[in-house]
Amino acid sequence: MQQPLNKRVFLLLGTNLGDRHTNLLVAKQQLEITAGKIICESGIYQTAAWGKTDQPEFFNQVTEVLTERTPHELLEAVLTIEKQMGRQREIKWGPRLIDIDILFYDDIVIKTEKLEVPHPALHKRRFTLAPMAEIAPDFVHPILRKPISVLLSECEDPLSVERLQL
C-alpha cells in the first residue's frame, strides 16, 4: 500500500524561451509524474527579467505540491525535468526554456552545498512573491518569520509583474 503524500512544497516555474505557456504546462505534467501531486497553482505572471535584464520577459507560476520525496530527491527530480525539457545552464540568470526552483519544503530550513531552502532570494523578488501570495498569502517564511503577504508588501523589487488573463 502506498504511503500517503505528506510534504507540502512550493515550486516556482519560470520560462522565457519558446512557447512559454506550453513550457509551463509540460513542466507541470512532468512534476505530477516525478515529484508529487500539484494541489494548487497560481495564475501565470508575465515578469521582467531579473538579474540579467536584456532578455525576453518571463512567464512565472507557483505550484503547491504534496510529495513523498526528500528535499534532495525533489531537487534531482526538478533538475531532471529541466534537462529533459532542454534547459542549458550557460549564463547566470540567462534565458531559459524552463527553470524550477524549490521555494519552500514544508517549514524546513535546509542549507547544503547543493540545496538551500527556503530559496535564499525569494523575499527580494516580486516575481516570486506575487504568485506565491496568490495561493498562500499566510504561509510563514520559516527564517524571516513573516507571512508571504507581508514580504510582498515590503518587497522593494521595482520590476514589472503582471498577472495574465489566459
Secondary structure, DSSP 8 states (H G I E B T S, - for coil): ------EEEEEEEEE-SS-HHHHHHHHHHHHHHHT-EEEEE---EEE--SSS-SS--EEEEEEEEEE-S-HHHHHHHHHHHHHHTT----STT---S-EEEEEEETTB-EE-SS-EES-TTGGG-HHHHHHHHHH-TT-B-TTT--BHHHHHHH----S-EEE---
